[in-house]
Amino acid sequence: MAAQYPTLVDVAKRLDPDGRIASIAEILAKVNPILMDVPMIEGNLPTGHQGTIRTGLPAVAWRLLNYGTLPTKSTTKAVTDSCGILEAFSEIDKEVYRLNGANDAFRASEDTAFLESMSQEIASTLFYGNAFTDPEEFTGLSVRYSDTVGPENAAHVLAGAATDAEVNTSVWLISWGERSIHGIYPKGSVAGLEYQNLGEQTRRGIGTGDTYVTANDGRLMQVMVSHFMQKFGLHLRDWASCVRAQYSTTLFDARLGTLAEDPSHSTYAGTKIGTLLHEMLYTIPLRLRATGGFNPVFYCSPLMKNNIDLAMLGMGTNQLTVKEMEGRGPVTHFMGVPIYECDALLNTEARVTVA
């Protein structure tokens, strides 16, 4: 769906002549497929991107012959989104390295665990990052769509839990695009990715399996060091391009794997999931849905995906189809829109603020 826009892998391949950064980007995307969807746009700042969000349309007027029209303008708001800096050092005992052939293939296999951890952290921050409380992060979607208050959130945050005591999970509908919502990387960088082979270094420590701990008794060891860094941010250009629907996991029937129907709960707590997905889709305004840049994707936790499949199969809906997606295998679609699992999405969210 979002393939028409350059992703992290596409940008890395285009900017990286020797292929090393591109291969790291491919591992990051393979480990966490949401990174296969996020369009990556170079920021206009060394630390991120400053953009303008349209907050209102200009007024227009009918006029008579020989009568003028007052000039008007749209209303906008300048927003600066910063990139977070994610860093990791992979260190391997030199003797372990030598016993395994002292080749780059072995080091790369060991480094994969660090890349997987970085990929999971990026995906988690995409949804839950909060630069207001943790300034080293970038601000994710949950902070931007955190309540049902205000002209934007009132339409694009659908809250289901009846009480603050309930735990929740969110289903997200995102239309990725250069003019809607996309990832950013710092100006002048190679997709925000950096890799350094720091070679052999001396460490003071005692081996404990695959790692080591610092020791004060003078012991030394030689290690092979790799350094990874990812600078990544998120820029929301059009508020209407995203919808968050929270569903109370308290209502899941764990035995049957279906969604309980309890009319005593508010709005979406007692709504069939097909109705919820349909409403999310049509929450996106027609001006976006009717254009070629509309690339909607549903995201949910594996638990929610299981419940969606089972509940909708039980409903016998003809709006549910399964298609083979490159790199992802068979994927459930609702009204032609793919529903992707994302391990980063929690089943233990606090309830969004309800007006």
N, C-alpha and C positions, 0 to 999 in steps of 0.2 A: 504493500500500500504506500509506504513512504519511500520506496526505492527510487522514485524520480528525483529525490533530493540526495545530495552527497552525505553519506554516513561517516562515522569515524574511520571505518576501513577504507572507504573511497578517498577521503581526504588524505589519509596516511599514504596510500598508494601513489597518489598524485604528487605529493610533496617529498617523498622519501626515495632518493635515487638508489640506495643500496638494498632496500627491502627489509631492513631489520625492524624499523619502527612499524612498517606495514604488517609484518608477521605478528608483532606484539598486539597490534590493534585487532587482528583477526582472532587471536586467542581470547582477548577481552570480550569480543562480540559473541564468540562461540560459547563461552562459559555462561554469559548472561544475555540471551537473545534480544532483550529490549534495546541493547546498544546497536542492534542491526536496524532498528527503526528510527532512532533519533537523528534527524538531520543535523549536521554540524556546520556552523557558519563561523567564519573568522570574525572575532570581535574587532571593534574599532579602537580599543584601548589595550595597552600592554597587560592590563589586569582583568579585562572583561569586555563589556559592551555597554555603550550608552545608546538607548533607543527611545523612540517616541511612540507612545500608545495613544491611539485616538479614543477620546472619551465622549465625544459628541459630534453629530453631523451638522453641517452648516444649514441655516434656515434658507428656504427658497420661497418665492412668492409669484403668484399670477400677476400680470400687469395689463393695463389698457394701453392702447396706442397713445403715443405722446406723453406717457407717464414713465418716469424712471423707476429703477429698482434699487433699494438700498443694498450696498455690499455687505456680505456676511462672511464668516469663516468658521471652520470646524474648531472644536476644542481638543487639545491634546495635553499630554502629560509626559515629561521627560523622566525616564527610569534608567538607573544604572544597575546592571547585574554583574557581580564579580565572580570570577572563577575561583573555586577552591583548589588547593594544592594537595594532592594525594601522593604520598611517597612511601617507598619500600626498599629495603636492602636485603638481598639474598646472600647468605654466607654459607659456604660449604667447606668442611674440613678438607684441606689439601690432600691428605692421604686417602680420604674417601674418593675424592676426585681422581686421583691417580689409579686407585684400584678399579675404577670404572672406565678406564681407557684414556683419561685425561683429554677428553674431547668436548667440543662445544655442544654436541647432542645431549650428553649427560647433564651438563650445566643447564641447558634449556629445559630439560625435563624437570629438574629440580626447581627452576624459576617459575614453572607453570603454576605451582601452588600459590606463589605470591601474586601472580597475575590474576588468578581466580579470586583471591581475597580482594584485590583491588576492584575487580569487576563487580563483585557483590556489594562492595561499599559504595561504588558509584550509583548502582541501581537503587540501593536503599536511600541514598541521599537525594536522588531524583524525586522520590516521593516524600521523604521525611526530613530532609536537611533544613536547618534553621540557622541562617547566618546572624540572626538577631541575638540568639542565645549562645551559638557556637560560631564565632566569627571566622574560624578557619575553614568552615564549610561553605557551600553555596546553598541558596534557599530553594527548596524543593516545592512540589505541588501542594502538599498537605497544608503548608503554612499559607500559601496563596489562596487556597480554597478551604478555609478553616471554619467558616460560619455561614449562616443563612441571612446575615445582615448586609444591607447595602444593595444597590441596584444590580451589580454584577452577580454577587454571590447568591442573592435571593433566587435567581433563576438557575444557577449552575451548580449549586450544592444541594443535593437532595438527602435529607437526613431521615433515618429510619428508626433509630432507637427511641424508646419511650422515656427511658430514665438514664441518668448518668451512671447507674450501677451496671448497666449492660455493657458487654464488650462487643466490638464491632469489627467489620472488615469493609473495605471500600472497593467498589467497582469503578474503574475510570474509563471514560471515553475521550480519547485524545485524537485530534486531527493535526498531525505533524505537518509542518511546512515553514518555508522561509518567511511567510507573512502571518503566521499564526503562532506556533510555538516550536522552538528548536534549541538544540544545544549550542554552546559557544566555546571557543578556545581562544587564547590570547593572540593578539595581533603579532604576526611575524613568527609564530611557532609552527612546528610540524604536527598539526592536529592536537596540540597541547601535550604531546607525548615526548618523553625523553628517556633514553637508555644509555647507560655507561657501563662498560666492562672495566671495573676498577682493578682487575687482576688479583695478584697475590698480595695479601696484607697480613700483618702480625696482630693477633688478638691475645689479650690476657684472659684466660678462661679455662674451664673444665668442661669437657664434652658431656652432654646429657641427651643421648639419642641423636636426633637430627639437629639439635641446637647446642648452645653452650651457655654457661652462666659465668658471670664475672667472679673471679677469685682474687684474693688479696695475698696469696702466698707466693707470688712470683712466677706461676706457671704461664707459659706462652704456647700459642699454637698458630700455625699458618692456615689461613682460609682464603678461598677464592670468592671475590665479592662482585655482585652485580647491583647496579642502582637503577631504580625505576621511578619515574615521576609522571603523573597525569594531572594536567590543569584543565578543569572541566567546570562549566557553568550552564545555567538554564535561562533562556530569555523568553518571556511570555509577551508576545506582541499584540495578540488579539484575545481578550478575555473569553470571548464567546466560543473559542475553538476547543474548549475542554469542559467536561462535566464530571463531577464526582457524586456518586451515589453510595451512601453508607448503608450497610445492612447489618442488622444485629445478629451476631453469631450465636447469641442465646437462643435464637429461633431455629437453629439447625437441628434436625432430628438425626443424631449421629448413627442410630441403628439402621435407619432406612436410607440415609444420605439424601433426604429430600428437604424441602423448605417447609417448615411448619406454617400453618395459616392461623393467625391469632388476631382477630379483628379488634381486640382490646388495645393493640399497639398502634402507634401513630403511623400514618401515611404508608411508608414502604415496608414496615415490619410485617404487615399483613397482605402485601401485594405479591402476586405471582411474579416470578423472576422475568418471564417473558414480557409482562406489562412494564416492568421497571426498565428493561433494556430498550423497549420501544420508546418509552418516554424520554430516556437519555438521548437516544438518537435524534428525536425531534425537538429536543431542547436546543440543539445546535441550530442557529437561525438559517433560514432559507438562503440568505445571501452567501453563506459559506457552503451549504449543501449543494447548491446549484452550480458551483464553479468547479473547474478542473483541478483546483488546488485542494479539494476536500479529500483527505486521506484518513478516514476514521479507523481507529483500532480500539477494541476493548481490552483492558488489562484487569486481572483479578488474581487472588491467591489460588494455589492448587486446591485448597479445600473448597473455595467458592466455585472454582471451575468444575469440580466434581459434582457439586450440588446443582449448578446450572445445567450440566449435561443430563443428569438424572431427572431433574424436575421437568425439563422441557421435553425430554423423550417421553416422560409420563403424560405430558399434555398432548402429545401427538402433533405438535405444531409443524406446519410445512415451511415455517420461516427459518428452521434450523437445518443447516447443511454441513457436510464435512468435505473439505477440499484439501488436496495435497499442496503444501507450501514448501518451497525450496528451502532447505536447511532446517525445517521444523517438522516435517512429516505431516500426518493428517491433522488438520486444525478445524475445530468447530467454528462455524460462521452463523451469525444472526442477521438476517436480511442482507446478506452479502458482506457483512463486516466481521473480520476475524476476531476471535476471542482468545487472547494469549494468556497463559499462566505466567506469573512473575513471582519468583520465590521471595523477592524483597517486600512484597505486600504482606502486612501483618493481619492476623485474625484477632488481635487484642487491642485494637485502637480505642481510644477514648471517644466519646460522642462529640461530634462537631457542635459548636455553639449554635443554639437555635434561637431565632429572634422571638 
